[in-house]
Amino acid sequence: MTKRSRIFLGILLIYVAGIAFLLYRVVGDIDPRYRESAEESLVETSQLMASLIEQDVIAGAINTARLEPLFRSVYARQFSAQIYNLHKNRVELRMYVTDRSGRVLFDSLGRATGADYAAWSDVSRSLAGVYGARTSRDVEVDPRTSVMYVGAPVRWNNEIVGMVSVGKPVQSFGQFIEDARARMLWVGVGSAFALLVLAIIVSVWLVRPFGLIRDYLAWMRTQQRLSVPRMARRAVDALRGGFSEMRDALTGRNYVADYVQTFTHEVKSPLSAIRGAAELLQEPSMPQHERERFLGNIERETQRIQEIVDRMMELTALETRRVLERTQPVALATLLDDVVASAQPAASARDVRVTLDLRAQAITEGDPFLLRRAVSNLLDNAVDFAPAGSAVLIGLDADTRQARITVRDRGPGIPDYAREKVFQKFYSLARPHSQKKSTGLGLAFVKEIAALHRGRIELANAKGGGALATLTLPLAPRP
């Protein structure tokens, strides 16, 4: 992964982490808000029931005679209420009444009559004349059986003679909480994704106002025949190119600094050699054969600098293209024939044979010049690393969707320390026969060409020794 891609990925991760933290806080706050709403409703209900019970207090004694038939009738009522996504058909409200000592006089469920509830906070606090509430479980090990209770004092002649506590199972409004959480997550994730897409679209537009649309329309005008799959692929390629431009714009300063630093490092060595040779040539007593040797060094290092600059310009131009402007069907078998024929003289000079193994007649869609350059670079690398008297095998096979071009040599292979670096710009391994390095831009060039053609390039050690390069390209759609 390139440095600018890591920077852009870091920006996206910060954005995702921020949205995730915000959603976590909002979703986690839903349950307390629902509990507060339910508790507020229970406060009013408990005060209402306390006022009702106070009507039946006689000489300080609470009479609960009419509460039992009241709740029996309430629990037996039949109704159907659709509250958004919740269907309700029974009353779940609970109530119990205690005397001034905390002994239960009435329990709507008929479970606790006569029990001592003085230790419960809703009872003790209400009997003390302050607000009292609690949440307890019917079954200690099951949190789903939690019930929320709110108490209110029962007075007679301004004296607290008992209390009433109204309860509601948490599970009854827990369905609202789960539904709200699900809705919040979907809305939050959808909104975050929509905002991200909008930000990318706006960023791309700011980088290249109307450029993507203009490029797409220009490509359509060059096509003799249009089809929906090809138009869709082209649209995806255009959006991918715009996304890359936006990424480079956001990380451009680091991207340029990285380029300049690496380029300076590569040019520094040949410049030092040229400077040293030039200083030695100023010696008047230098023998003629030494002078010619140093002049040859200057010529070689100058050529190396020229080659680095030329390759750098080609690679930069290729990276800024993003998408192929003009494409055509390319017969890969014919292309490989041409590449092998062009490479034979250089291979023969090193006593290396180049053999071609065509196991398919595959056609891809792309730029034949760029594809020929990519395969030539792979073949040149293989010839450089192949031992004298060995063979380089270039093959072609295909399945229903992809074509694979393979280039294998019988050289030393890729060292473990270099496997993650071979596609980095300016990274190069010394050639076995000359111990010299190339510009280190060839494989980076191949990688960019593969990406432009919606393909990929892989380089690994082959079984039995040597290196194996695999260029995978999508097959052209059939008419």
WORA-V340854 format. One record per backbone hydrogen bond with DSSP energy under -0.5 kcal/mol. CO is the residue of the C=O (numbers start at 1). NH is the residue of the N-H. E is the energy in kcal/mol with one decimal. If there is no record, write none. Layout:
co=CO nh=NH e=E
co=CO nh=NH e=E
This chain:
co=2 nh=6 e=-2.0
co=3 nh=7 e=-2.2
co=4 nh=8 e=-2.3
co=5 nh=9 e=-2.7
co=6 nh=10 e=-2.3
co=7 nh=11 e=-1.9
co=8 nh=12 e=-2.2
co=9 nh=13 e=-2.5
co=10 nh=14 e=-2.2
co=11 nh=15 e=-2.1
co=12 nh=16 e=-2.9
co=13 nh=17 e=-2.9
co=14 nh=18 e=-2.3
co=15 nh=19 e=-2.4
co=16 nh=20 e=-2.7
co=17 nh=21 e=-2.5
co=18 nh=22 e=-2.2
co=19 nh=23 e=-2.7
co=20 nh=24 e=-2.5
co=21 nh=25 e=-2.2
co=22 nh=26 e=-2.4
co=23 nh=27 e=-3.2
co=24 nh=28 e=-2.2
co=25 nh=29 e=-1.0
co=27 nh=30 e=-1.2
co=27 nh=31 e=-0.6
co=28 nh=32 e=-0.5
co=29 nh=33 e=-1.5
co=30 nh=34 e=-2.2
co=31 nh=35 e=-2.4
co=32 nh=36 e=-2.5
co=33 nh=37 e=-2.0
co=34 nh=38 e=-2.7
co=35 nh=39 e=-2.8
co=36 nh=40 e=-2.3
co=37 nh=41 e=-1.7
co=38 nh=42 e=-2.0
co=39 nh=43 e=-2.1
co=40 nh=44 e=-1.5
co=41 nh=45 e=-2.0
co=42 nh=46 e=-2.7
co=43 nh=47 e=-2.0
co=44 nh=48 e=-2.1
co=45 nh=49 e=-2.5
co=46 nh=50 e=-2.3
co=47 nh=51 e=-2.1
co=48 nh=52 e=-1.9
co=49 nh=53 e=-2.5
co=50 nh=54 e=-2.2
co=51 nh=55 e=-0.6
co=52 nh=55 e=-0.9
co=53 nh=56 e=-2.1
co=54 nh=57 e=-1.0
co=57 nh=59 e=-0.5
co=58 nh=61 e=-2.2
co=61 nh=58 e=-2.7
co=62 nh=64 e=-0.6
co=64 nh=67 e=-1.1
co=64 nh=68 e=-0.9
co=65 nh=69 e=-0.6
co=66 nh=70 e=-1.0
co=67 nh=71 e=-2.5
co=68 nh=72 e=-2.2
co=69 nh=73 e=-2.0
co=70 nh=74 e=-2.0
co=71 nh=75 e=-2.9
co=72 nh=76 e=-1.0
co=73 nh=77 e=-0.6
co=74 nh=77 e=-0.9
co=81 nh=83 e=-0.8
co=81 nh=88 e=-3.4
co=82 nh=84 e=-0.9
co=83 nh=86 e=-2.7
co=86 nh=83 e=-3.4
co=86 nh=88 e=-0.6
co=88 nh=81 e=-2.9
co=89 nh=79 e=-0.6
co=94 nh=167 e=-2.2
co=95 nh=108 e=-3.1
co=96 nh=165 e=-2.6
co=97 nh=105 e=-3.4
co=97 nh=106 e=-1.7
co=98 nh=163 e=-1.7
co=99 nh=102 e=-1.6
co=102 nh=117 e=-2.9
co=103 nh=99 e=-2.1
co=104 nh=114 e=-2.3
co=106 nh=97 e=-2.4
co=107 nh=110 e=-1.6
co=112 nh=115 e=-2.5
co=115 nh=104 e=-3.0
co=115 nh=117 e=-0.8
co=117 nh=120 e=-1.3
co=120 nh=124 e=-2.9
co=121 nh=125 e=-2.2
co=122 nh=126 e=-1.2
co=123 nh=127 e=-2.5
co=124 nh=128 e=-1.0
co=125 nh=130 e=-2.6
co=126 nh=129 e=-1.4
co=132 nh=151 e=-2.8
co=134 nh=149 e=-3.4
co=136 nh=147 e=-3.2
co=138 nh=140 e=-0.5
co=139 nh=142 e=-1.9
co=141 nh=143 e=-0.6
co=142 nh=145 e=-1.7
co=143 nh=146 e=-1.3
co=145 nh=138 e=-1.6
co=146 nh=170 e=-2.5
co=146 nh=171 e=-0.6
co=147 nh=136 e=-2.1
co=148 nh=168 e=-2.2
co=149 nh=134 e=-2.2
co=150 nh=166 e=-2.6
co=151 nh=132 e=-0.5
co=152 nh=164 e=-2.6
co=153 nh=155 e=-0.5
co=154 nh=161 e=-2.7
co=154 nh=162 e=-1.0
co=156 nh=159 e=-1.0
co=159 nh=156 e=-2.6
co=159 nh=161 e=-0.6
co=161 nh=100 e=-0.8
co=162 nh=154 e=-3.1
co=163 nh=98 e=-2.4
co=164 nh=152 e=-2.1
co=165 nh=96 e=-1.9
co=166 nh=150 e=-2.1
co=167 nh=94 e=-2.8
co=168 nh=148 e=-2.5
co=169 nh=172 e=-1.3
co=169 nh=173 e=-0.5
co=170 nh=173 e=-1.0
co=170 nh=174 e=-1.0
co=171 nh=175 e=-0.8
co=173 nh=177 e=-1.4
co=174 nh=178 e=-2.5
co=175 nh=179 e=-2.3
co=176 nh=180 e=-2.5
co=177 nh=181 e=-2.6
co=178 nh=182 e=-2.4
co=179 nh=183 e=-2.5
co=180 nh=184 e=-2.6
co=181 nh=185 e=-2.6
co=182 nh=186 e=-2.4
co=183 nh=187 e=-2.8
co=184 nh=188 e=-2.9
co=185 nh=189 e=-3.1
co=186 nh=190 e=-2.6
co=187 nh=191 e=-2.7
co=188 nh=192 e=-2.6
co=189 nh=193 e=-2.5
co=190 nh=194 e=-2.6
co=191 nh=195 e=-2.7
co=192 nh=196 e=-2.3
co=193 nh=197 e=-2.7
co=194 nh=198 e=-2.6
co=195 nh=199 e=-2.5
co=196 nh=200 e=-2.4
co=197 nh=201 e=-2.7
co=198 nh=202 e=-2.8
co=199 nh=203 e=-2.6
co=200 nh=204 e=-2.9
co=201 nh=205 e=-2.4
co=202 nh=206 e=-2.5
co=203 nh=207 e=-2.1
co=204 nh=208 e=-3.0
co=208 nh=211 e=-1.6
co=208 nh=212 e=-0.6
co=210 nh=214 e=-2.4
co=211 nh=215 e=-2.6
co=212 nh=216 e=-2.4
co=213 nh=217 e=-2.6
co=214 nh=218 e=-2.4
co=215 nh=219 e=-2.2
co=216 nh=220 e=-2.0
co=217 nh=221 e=-1.8
co=218 nh=222 e=-1.0
co=219 nh=222 e=-0.6
co=219 nh=223 e=-0.6
co=220 nh=223 e=-0.9
co=227 nh=231 e=-2.4
co=228 nh=232 e=-2.6
co=229 nh=233 e=-2.5
co=230 nh=234 e=-2.4
co=231 nh=235 e=-2.2
co=232 nh=236 e=-2.3
co=233 nh=237 e=-2.5
co=234 nh=238 e=-2.5
co=235 nh=239 e=-2.4
co=236 nh=240 e=-2.5
co=237 nh=241 e=-2.4
co=238 nh=242 e=-2.4
co=239 nh=243 e=-2.5
co=240 nh=244 e=-2.1
co=241 nh=245 e=-2.1
co=242 nh=246 e=-2.4
co=243 nh=247 e=-2.5
co=244 nh=248 e=-2.5
co=245 nh=249 e=-2.3
co=246 nh=250 e=-2.1
co=247 nh=251 e=-1.7
co=249 nh=252 e=-0.6
co=251 nh=255 e=-2.3
co=252 nh=256 e=-2.8
co=253 nh=257 e=-2.3
co=254 nh=258 e=-2.5
co=255 nh=259 e=-2.1
co=256 nh=260 e=-2.9
co=257 nh=261 e=-2.5
co=258 nh=262 e=-2.3
co=259 nh=263 e=-2.8
co=260 nh=264 e=-2.6
co=261 nh=265 e=-1.9
co=262 nh=266 e=-1.9
co=263 nh=267 e=-2.1
co=264 nh=268 e=-1.6
co=265 nh=269 e=-0.7
co=266 nh=270 e=-0.7
co=267 nh=271 e=-2.0
co=268 nh=272 e=-2.1
co=269 nh=273 e=-1.9
co=270 nh=274 e=-2.3
co=271 nh=275 e=-2.6
co=272 nh=276 e=-2.5
co=273 nh=277 e=-2.4
co=274 nh=278 e=-2.5
co=275 nh=279 e=-2.1
co=276 nh=280 e=-1.9
co=277 nh=281 e=-2.0
co=278 nh=282 e=-0.6
co=279 nh=282 e=-0.8
co=280 nh=283 e=-1.7
co=283 nh=286 e=-1.2
co=287 nh=291 e=-2.3
co=288 nh=292 e=-2.4
co=289 nh=293 e=-1.6
co=290 nh=294 e=-2.3
co=291 nh=295 e=-2.2
co=292 nh=296 e=-2.0
co=293 nh=297 e=-1.9
co=294 nh=298 e=-2.4
co=295 nh=299 e=-2.3
co=296 nh=300 e=-2.4
co=297 nh=301 e=-2.7
co=298 nh=302 e=-2.3
co=299 nh=303 e=-2.2
co=300 nh=304 e=-2.1
co=301 nh=305 e=-2.3
co=302 nh=306 e=-2.6
co=303 nh=307 e=-2.5
co=304 nh=308 e=-2.5
co=305 nh=309 e=-2.7
co=306 nh=310 e=-2.6
co=307 nh=311 e=-2.7
co=308 nh=312 e=-2.6
co=309 nh=313 e=-2.4
co=310 nh=314 e=-2.3
co=311 nh=315 e=-2.8
co=312 nh=316 e=-2.5
co=313 nh=317 e=-2.5
co=314 nh=318 e=-2.1
co=315 nh=319 e=-2.5
co=316 nh=320 e=-1.8
co=317 nh=321 e=-0.5
co=318 nh=321 e=-0.8
co=318 nh=322 e=-0.7
co=321 nh=323 e=-3.3
co=328 nh=366 e=-2.4
co=330 nh=332 e=-0.8
co=330 nh=364 e=-2.2
co=331 nh=335 e=-2.0
co=332 nh=336 e=-2.6
co=333 nh=337 e=-2.0
co=334 nh=338 e=-2.0
co=335 nh=339 e=-2.2
co=336 nh=340 e=-2.7
co=337 nh=341 e=-2.2
co=338 nh=342 e=-2.1
co=339 nh=343 e=-1.7
co=340 nh=344 e=-1.1
co=343 nh=347 e=-2.3
co=344 nh=348 e=-3.1
co=345 nh=349 e=-1.8
co=346 nh=350 e=-0.7
co=347 nh=350 e=-0.8
co=347 nh=352 e=-2.6
co=348 nh=351 e=-1.7
co=351 nh=389 e=-3.3
co=353 nh=355 e=-0.5
co=353 nh=392 e=-3.4
co=355 nh=394 e=-2.6
co=356 nh=358 e=-0.5
co=357 nh=359 e=-0.7
co=357 nh=396 e=-2.1
co=360 nh=362 e=-0.7
co=362 nh=332 e=-2.1
co=362 nh=333 e=-0.6
co=363 nh=476 e=-3.1
co=364 nh=330 e=-3.6
co=364 nh=366 e=-0.5
co=366 nh=328 e=-1.9
co=366 nh=368 e=-0.7
co=367 nh=371 e=-2.3
co=368 nh=372 e=-2.2
co=369 nh=373 e=-2.0
co=370 nh=374 e=-2.4
co=371 nh=375 e=-2.4
co=372 nh=376 e=-2.3
co=373 nh=377 e=-2.3
co=374 nh=378 e=-1.9
co=375 nh=379 e=-2.6
co=376 nh=380 e=-2.9
co=377 nh=381 e=-2.2
co=378 nh=382 e=-2.1
co=379 nh=383 e=-2.5
co=380 nh=384 e=-2.3
co=381 nh=385 e=-1.8
co=382 nh=386 e=-1.1
co=387 nh=390 e=-1.8
co=390 nh=353 e=-2.2
co=392 nh=355 e=-2.6
co=392 nh=394 e=-0.5
co=393 nh=395 e=-0.5
co=393 nh=408 e=-2.8
co=394 nh=357 e=-2.5
co=395 nh=406 e=-2.0
co=396 nh=359 e=-2.9
co=397 nh=404 e=-3.2
co=401 nh=475 e=-2.7
co=402 nh=399 e=-2.4
co=403 nh=473 e=-2.7
co=404 nh=397 e=-1.9
co=404 nh=406 e=-0.6
co=405 nh=471 e=-3.1
co=406 nh=395 e=-2.6
co=407 nh=469 e=-2.7
co=408 nh=393 e=-2.2
co=411 nh=466 e=-0.6
co=413 nh=415 e=-0.5
co=415 nh=418 e=-1.2
co=415 nh=419 e=-0.7
co=416 nh=419 e=-0.9
co=418 nh=421 e=-1.5
co=418 nh=422 e=-1.1
co=421 nh=424 e=-2.1
co=424 nh=427 e=-1.6
co=426 nh=428 e=-0.5
co=431 nh=435 e=-3.2
co=436 nh=431 e=-2.7
co=440 nh=426 e=-1.4
co=440 nh=427 e=-0.8
co=441 nh=445 e=-2.1
co=442 nh=446 e=-2.1
co=443 nh=447 e=-2.4
co=444 nh=448 e=-2.0
co=445 nh=449 e=-2.1
co=446 nh=450 e=-2.6
co=447 nh=451 e=-2.2
co=448 nh=452 e=-2.2
co=449 nh=453 e=-1.4
co=450 nh=455 e=-3.3
co=451 nh=454 e=-1.7
co=453 nh=474 e=-0.6
co=456 nh=472 e=-2.8
co=458 nh=470 e=-2.9
co=460 nh=468 e=-3.5
co=462 nh=465 e=-1.7
co=466 nh=462 e=-2.4
co=467 nh=409 e=-1.9
co=468 nh=460 e=-2.2
co=469 nh=407 e=-2.4
co=470 nh=458 e=-2.1
co=470 nh=472 e=-0.6
co=471 nh=405 e=-2.9
co=472 nh=456 e=-1.8
co=473 nh=403 e=-3.1
co=474 nh=365 e=-0.5
